[in-house]
Amino acid sequence: MTALLEVDNLRVAYGKIEAVKGISFTVETGQIVTLIGTNGAGKTTTLRTLSGLLKPLSGTIRFDGRPLTGVPAHRIVALGLAHSPEGRHIFPRLTITENLQLGAFLRKDAEGIAKDVRRVYDLFPILGERARQAAGTLSGGEQQMLAMGRALMSRPKLLMLDEPSMGLSPIMMQRIMATITELKASGTTILLVEQNAQAALSLADRGHVMEIGKIVLSGTGADLLHDESVRKAYLGED
C-alpha cells in the first residue's frame, strides 16, 4: 500500500547553506510519525518545505499519491496537508472563532465549517468558553490549542505539528499531548516535530532522529525511546 506521505532524498538550502541534506521517510495513514533532534537539525525546514513555503533543491515529495513539487502552499492545504507552525502565528486581534474560520478559508460549506468549529471547542473547551475573546489575550498554551484547532479546520488528511509543547507548562504540555493522542484515535494522521523527545517518542508509531540536516537513526517510537544513544543525547540520561 502506498504511504500517505513519501519523502525521497529531499534537499533544501537557505542560500549556500544546505539545511536538509537528502532525507527520506514515509508516513502511513493513521500513524503518528515524529522528527526529533536539536535546534538547527532541519526539522522545521522539512515541514516548511512539505507545506510549500520553501522550495527544495532536489528530491521528491508525494502526498496521497500526488507529487507536490511546484504546487503552491494554498493548493497543498486543499489537497489535505495542514501545518500548525512553530510559534503559533495566530491573528492576535481577531477573535478565537474568527481565527478558526480563517483555517477553513478554502472551504465553502458553511454548515460543515460551523460543525468543525464546534468540534474544535469539544477538543479544547476553554476555547469555546472564550470564543469571542481576542486571540492575543490567550495564554501560550491556549494559543497553541488555537493554532492546532485552526489547522484542523481544513479537515486535513495529514496534520503537521511543529513544536506544539514549546514554552508550555508541564500541565499544558500534557494536555496538548493527550489531544494529539485523541486526534490519532479519531483517524487523523500526524507528522510531529518536537524537542521533547520523551513525549514525542512515547506517542509515535515511528520516529526519525535528525542531526545537521540528515536522518541518522530511525525506528519505532518504542525502540528509539529505549535506544541508548537516543537516551543519552535527547533524554538527558547518562
C-alpha positions as CSV (number, residue, x, y, z in Angstrom):
1,M,0.0,0.0,0.0
2,T,1.2,3.5,-0.9
3,A,2.2,5.7,2.0
4,L,0.1,8.9,2.6
5,L,3.4,10.9,2.5
6,E,6.5,9.9,0.8
7,V,9.7,12.0,1.0
8,D,12.7,10.8,-1.0
9,N,16.2,12.3,-1.0
10,L,14.9,15.8,0.0
11,R,17.5,18.6,-0.1
12,V,16.7,22.2,1.0
13,A,19.0,25.2,1.3
14,Y,19.0,28.8,2.5
15,G,21.3,30.4,0.0
16,K,24.5,28.4,0.1
17,I,23.8,26.7,3.4
18,E,22.2,23.3,3.0
19,A,19.8,22.8,5.8
20,V,18.3,19.4,4.8
21,K,20.8,17.0,3.2
22,G,19.0,14.2,1.4
23,I,16.4,12.8,3.8
24,S,13.9,10.1,3.1
25,F,10.9,8.9,5.1
26,T,7.3,7.9,4.8
27,V,4.1,8.5,6.9
28,E,1.4,5.8,6.7
29,T,-2.3,6.7,7.1
30,G,-3.3,6.7,10.7
31,Q,0.3,6.9,12.1
32,I,2.0,9.4,14.3
33,V,5.5,9.9,12.9
34,T,7.9,12.2,14.8
35,L,11.1,14.0,13.8
36,I,13.3,14.7,16.8
37,G,16.7,16.5,17.1
38,T,18.4,19.6,18.4
39,N,17.9,23.1,17.1
40,G,19.3,23.5,13.6
41,A,18.8,19.9,12.7
42,G,16.5,20.7,9.9
43,K,13.1,19.6,11.3
44,T,11.2,22.9,10.8
45,T,12.8,23.4,7.4
46,T,11.5,20.0,6.4
47,L,7.9,20.9,7.5
48,R,8.0,24.2,5.7
49,T,9.1,22.5,2.5
50,L,6.4,19.9,2.8
51,S,3.8,22.6,3.1
52,G,5.1,24.6,0.1
53,L,6.6,27.5,2.0
54,L,10.1,26.6,0.9
55,K,11.3,25.2,-2.5
56,P,13.6,22.2,-2.4
57,L,16.9,21.9,-4.2
58,S,16.1,18.4,-5.2
59,G,14.3,15.3,-4.2
60,T,10.6,14.3,-4.4
61,I,7.6,14.7,-2.2
62,R,4.4,12.7,-2.8
63,F,1.3,13.2,-0.9
64,D,-1.7,10.9,-1.3
65,G,-0.1,9.7,-4.5
66,R,0.4,13.1,-6.0
67,P,3.8,14.9,-6.5
68,L,3.9,18.2,-4.6
69,T,6.9,19.7,-6.4
70,G,5.9,23.2,-7.6
71,V,2.4,23.0,-6.0
72,P,1.7,26.3,-4.2
73,A,1.0,26.3,-0.5
74,H,-2.7,27.0,-0.7
75,R,-3.2,24.1,-3.1
76,I,-1.3,21.8,-0.7
77,V,-3.7,22.7,2.0
78,A,-6.6,22.0,-0.3
79,L,-5.1,18.5,-1.0
80,G,-5.3,17.7,2.7
81,L,-2.0,18.7,4.3
82,A,-2.2,21.2,7.1
83,H,0.6,22.8,9.1
84,S,0.5,24.2,12.6
85,P,3.7,26.2,12.6
86,E,6.3,26.8,15.3
87,G,5.5,30.0,17.1
88,R,1.7,29.5,16.5
89,H,1.2,32.6,14.3
90,I,-2.3,33.2,15.3
91,F,-4.1,36.5,14.4
92,P,-4.0,38.3,17.8
93,R,-6.6,41.0,17.1
94,L,-9.2,38.5,15.7
95,T,-11.4,36.5,18.0
96,I,-10.9,32.8,18.6
97,T,-13.8,32.0,16.3
98,E,-12.5,34.2,13.5
99,N,-9.1,32.6,13.7
100,L,-10.7,29.2,13.4
101,Q,-12.8,30.3,10.4
102,L,-9.7,31.5,8.7
103,G,-8.4,27.9,8.9
104,A,-11.3,27.0,6.6
105,F,-10.7,29.8,4.1
106,L,-10.7,27.3,1.1
107,R,-14.0,25.8,2.1
108,K,-17.5,26.9,1.0
109,D,-19.6,24.6,3.2
110,A,-20.8,27.0,5.9
111,E,-22.7,24.2,7.8
112,G,-19.6,22.0,7.8
113,I,-17.4,24.8,8.9
114,A,-19.7,25.6,11.8
115,K,-19.7,21.9,12.8
116,D,-15.9,21.8,12.7
117,V,-15.7,24.9,14.9
118,R,-17.8,23.0,17.4
119,R,-15.5,20.0,17.1
120,V,-12.5,22.2,18.0
121,Y,-14.4,23.5,21.0
122,D,-15.1,19.9,22.1
123,L,-11.4,19.2,21.8
124,F,-10.4,22.4,23.6
125,P,-13.4,23.5,25.8
126,I,-11.5,26.6,27.1
127,L,-11.5,28.0,23.6
128,G,-15.3,27.6,23.4
129,E,-15.7,29.4,26.7
130,R,-13.8,32.3,25.2
131,A,-15.0,32.2,21.6
132,R,-15.4,35.9,21.3
133,Q,-12.2,36.8,23.0
134,A,-9.3,38.3,21.1
135,A,-6.8,35.6,20.4
136,G,-3.9,37.7,21.5
137,T,-5.2,37.7,25.1
138,L,-4.8,33.9,25.4
139,S,-2.0,32.2,27.3
140,G,0.7,30.4,25.4
141,G,-0.9,27.1,25.9
142,E,-4.3,28.4,24.8
143,Q,-2.7,29.9,21.7
144,Q,-1.2,26.5,20.9
145,M,-4.6,24.9,21.2
146,L,-6.0,27.6,18.8
147,A,-3.2,27.0,16.3
148,M,-3.9,23.3,16.3
149,G,-7.6,23.9,16.0
150,R,-7.1,26.3,13.1
151,A,-5.1,23.7,11.2
152,L,-7.8,21.1,11.8
153,M,-10.4,23.4,10.2
154,S,-9.2,22.4,6.7
155,R,-10.1,18.8,7.5
156,P,-6.6,17.6,6.8
157,K,-5.6,14.1,5.9
158,L,-2.2,14.8,7.4
159,L,-1.7,17.3,10.2
160,M,1.9,18.6,10.7
161,L,2.6,20.0,14.2
162,D,5.8,22.0,14.7
163,E,6.9,22.2,18.4
164,P,3.4,22.1,19.9
165,S,4.8,21.9,23.5
166,M,7.4,24.7,23.2
167,G,7.3,27.1,26.1
168,L,4.4,25.4,27.8
169,S,4.0,24.4,31.4
170,P,4.2,20.7,32.2
171,I,0.4,20.5,32.7
172,M,-0.4,22.3,29.5
173,M,2.1,20.1,27.6
174,Q,0.3,17.0,28.9
175,R,-3.0,18.4,27.7
176,I,-1.6,19.1,24.2
177,M,0.0,15.6,24.0
178,A,-3.3,14.0,25.2
179,T,-5.1,15.9,22.4
180,I,-2.6,14.5,19.8
181,T,-3.4,11.0,21.0
182,E,-7.1,11.8,20.8
183,L,-6.7,13.1,17.2
184,K,-4.9,9.9,16.2
185,A,-7.7,7.8,17.7
186,S,-10.2,9.8,15.6
187,G,-8.3,9.0,12.4
188,T,-6.0,11.9,11.9
189,T,-2.5,11.2,10.6
190,I,0.2,13.3,12.3
191,L,3.7,14.3,11.5
192,L,5.1,15.7,14.7
193,V,8.3,17.8,15.2
194,E,9.0,18.1,18.9
195,Q,12.0,18.9,21.1
196,N,10.6,16.9,24.0
197,A,11.9,13.6,22.7
198,Q,10.4,11.6,25.6
199,A,6.9,12.9,24.9
200,A,7.2,12.6,21.2
201,L,8.5,9.1,21.1
202,S,6.0,7.9,23.7
203,L,3.2,8.9,21.2
204,A,4.9,7.9,17.9
205,D,4.4,4.8,15.8
206,R,7.7,5.7,14.1
207,G,10.5,8.2,14.8
208,H,13.4,9.7,12.9
209,V,16.4,11.4,14.6
210,M,17.8,14.3,12.7
211,E,21.2,15.8,13.1
212,I,22.6,18.7,10.9
213,G,20.2,18.1,8.1
214,K,20.4,14.3,8.0
215,I,18.3,11.4,9.4
216,V,20.8,9.4,11.4
217,L,18.5,6.9,13.1
218,S,15.0,5.6,12.5
219,G,12.8,3.1,14.2
220,T,9.6,2.6,16.1
221,G,8.8,5.1,18.8
222,A,9.3,2.4,21.4
223,D,12.6,1.3,20.0
224,L,14.1,4.8,19.9
225,L,12.8,5.5,23.4
226,H,14.9,2.7,24.6
227,D,17.9,3.2,22.4
228,E,21.0,4.0,24.5
229,S,22.3,6.7,22.2
230,V,19.0,8.5,22.0
231,R,18.6,8.3,25.7
232,K,22.0,9.9,26.3
233,A,21.6,12.6,23.6
234,Y,17.9,13.6,23.9
235,L,16.6,12.3,27.2
236,G,19.3,13.6,29.4
237,E,20.4,10.2,30.7
238,D,23.9,9.0,31.3
